Structures are given as C-alpha cells and as structure tokens.
Amino acid sequence: MAWPNPARPGEPADPRPWHWAARIEDIGGTPLPIGWNGALGQWMVWDGSAMAPAEAARRFTYLGPCLTPAETGAEIAQAREAAQEPRGLAALAASAVPPPPPAMMFRKDAIRNYLLIFAGTLTIVLFLAEWIVSPK
C-alpha cells in the first residue's frame, strides 16, 4: 500500500539508506525508520532482521525517505518563509477580528463563573448546615 512504484511494491523510489514506514495494522500510522540495503535489495528492520521487498509491501505502508540534515534545514527555512506574518494592509485585515456576539462567552470566563458559583454554593450550604445543626 502506498509504495512509490506500483510495479515494484516494497522497493523505494529513492536509493537513500533510511526511509519512513508505518505498520499496516497501526491505525494511527506511527512512522518507523527502516533501512534499505540497495546492494542486497532488502530492508533492515529495527530488530536487526532482514526483510524482502514483497514482505515489506505486505507489512508496511511507505511514508517517504528520511531527510538529511541539509534537507531538513531547507524545509524548516521554507516553512518559516511561508509562516511570515503579513505586513501592511494584509496585517490590518488579518487583525480585524470581530468581537464575539453578546450571548457568547469565552471559555476561561465561563470556567471562572462556574468556579465562583460552586464556591458560593458550597459556602452557603456549609453555613446553613452549621446553623441547622448547632444547638439553639
């Protein structure tokens, strides 16, 4: 499933030594690093065992090659460029968030109100319990 070349399942498109894969039965798709030995045409798994490409195609979903540090740095720089804050009129338009409707309350305010109501109710109940139980 999801191997780069459907004609060669279990083989990566890139001759890099490390690739990301996920177990097929893993619903969350947790990435696991597995090693590709191009000379032998087999995968090396984290427990040290070798696996044929056909078996890897049955057990894993291919996620992609592991990036080198230079490629990772380039990806981070590209993401930072894309995430630059807008300037000028674009920044003004982005910051113009309308106020919430009058009937709407922010979550932190709602939590504070519920805690104050609980504390007041607890105080009144304790006061009334002491007043009822105390001898007259």
C-alpha positions in Angstrom: 0.0 0.0 0.0 1.2 3.5 -0.9 4.6 2.4 -2.3 6.1 4.8 -4.8 6.2 2.4 -7.7 3.2 0.1 -8.0 5.1 -2.1 -10.4 7.8 -2.7 -7.7 5.9 -2.9 -4.4 8.2 -3.0 -1.4 11.0 -1.0 -3.1 11.7 2.7 -2.5 12.0 5.1 -5.4 14.9 6.8 -3.7 18.2 4.9 -3.1 18.6 6.5 0.3 19.6 4.2 3.2 16.8 5.3 5.6 13.0 5.6 4.9 9.9 6.1 7.0 7.2 3.4 7.0 4.2 2.5 9.2 2.8 -0.8 10.1 -0.4 -1.6 8.1 -2.2 -2.7 11.2 -1.3 0.6 13.0 -4.4 2.8 12.6 -2.5 5.9 13.8 0.2 5.4 11.2 3.1 5.9 13.6 6.2 6.4 11.5 9.0 3.9 12.0 12.5 4.2 10.4 13.6 1.2 8.3 16.9 0.8 6.4 17.2 0.0 2.7 20.1 -2.0 1.6 20.2 -1.4 -2.2 23.1 -3.8 -2.8 21.2 -6.7 -1.4 17.7 -5.4 -2.3 16.3 -5.9 1.1 15.1 -3.9 4.2 16.8 -3.9 7.5 14.3 -3.6 10.4 15.0 -2.1 13.8 15.4 -5.5 15.4 18.3 -6.3 13.0 16.4 -8.7 10.8 16.3 -8.5 7.0 13.1 -8.4 5.0 12.4 -8.9 1.4 10.6 -6.2 -0.5 7.5 -8.3 -1.1 7.2 -8.9 2.7 7.7 -5.2 3.4 4.9 -4.4 1.0 2.6 -6.7 2.9 3.6 -5.4 6.4 4.2 -1.7 5.9 2.9 1.4 4.3 5.6 3.6 2.8 5.6 7.1 4.1 8.7 8.6 2.4 12.5 8.9 2.7 14.3 10.2 5.8 15.6 13.7 5.1 19.2 14.6 5.5 20.1 17.5 7.9 20.6 19.9 5.0 17.2 18.9 3.5 15.6 19.3 6.9 17.1 22.8 7.3 15.8 23.8 3.9 12.3 22.5 4.8 12.3 24.5 8.0 13.5 27.6 6.2 10.8 27.2 3.6 8.1 26.7 6.4 9.4 29.8 8.2 9.1 31.9 5.0 5.6 30.6 4.5 4.6 31.5 8.1 5.9 35.1 7.9 3.4 37.5 9.4 1.6 39.7 6.9 2.5 43.3 6.8 0.7 46.5 5.8 -2.9 46.2 4.8 -2.8 42.4 4.9 -1.8 42.5 8.6 -4.6 45.1 9.3 -7.1 42.8 7.6 -5.8 39.7 9.5 -6.0 41.5 12.8 -9.6 42.8 12.3 -11.3 40.0 14.2 -14.9 40.9 15.1 -15.9 40.8 18.8 -17.8 37.8 19.9 -21.6 38.0 19.9 -23.2 39.4 23.1 -24.6 36.0 24.1 -21.2 34.3 23.7 -18.7 33.9 26.5 -15.0 32.9 26.3 -14.2 29.6 27.8 -11.9 31.0 30.5 -14.7 33.4 31.7 -17.2 30.5 31.8 -14.9 28.4 33.9 -14.2 31.3 36.3 -18.0 31.9 36.6 -18.7 28.2 37.3 -16.0 28.1 39.9 -17.3 31.2 41.6 -20.9 29.8 41.6 -19.6 26.5 43.1 -17.6 28.3 45.8 -20.7 30.4 46.7 -23.0 27.5 46.8 -20.6 25.5 49.0 -20.2 28.4 51.4 -24.0 28.8 51.7 -24.6 25.1 52.2 -21.9 24.9 54.9 -23.3 28.0 56.7 -26.9 26.6 56.6 -25.7 23.1 57.8 -23.9 24.7 60.7 -26.9 26.9 61.5 -29.3 24.0 61.4 -27.1 21.5 63.4 -25.9 24.0 66.1 -27.7 24.0 69.4 -30.1 26.9 70.0 
